[in-house]
Amino acid sequence: MSAARRAGRRRSSPRPRRPLAPPQRLPAQYARLVRAATRALRRAYAPYSQFPVGAAVLAADGSIYAGCNVENASYGLTLCAERVAIHTAVANGRRRLVAIAVVGPAGITLTPCGACRQVMEEFGLQTVIIAGPRGAPAVVSLPALLPIPFTRRSARTRHAGL
């Protein structure tokens, strides 16, 4: 197709996506969490996907631990920002985690992957804040994202006969 024909064609704009939950004003501690996740986003190592992600987790004692995605040429070794933040909190002795904020590139509604959701379940996270570098974040409960988790109890039940 010629450049003139392409220039004359009208581009359809992408359909706007609905947020997962109505935007709302965040409590101060959640706003701090989003800011920490946004700072972590800037440190992401994403040379393969060019898709930086930042996350920050809030421990029950009020401390915040940040993480960013860390890619690897062997894709299976790539770490998600959410798990980096959670594992950093655990490595610092925090086992009771309250909320996590996840920040992706502008214009993207980013939800945690299944593996991250399961790790969130393991450490008791109940609140997931999904945000972009700009715009109002959405607050979602982990049970809404992971309705039937694999738990310690289900592990004992499923493997009792082994």
Secondary structure, 3 states (H helix, E strand, C coil): CCHHHHHHCCCCCCCCCCCCCCCCCCCHHHHHHHHHHHHHHCCCECCCCCCCCEEEEEECCCCEEEEECECCCCHHHCECHHHHHHHHHHHCCCCCEEEEEEECCCCCCCCCCHHHHHHHHHCCCCEEEEECCCCCCEEEEHHHHCCCCCCHHHHHHHCCCC
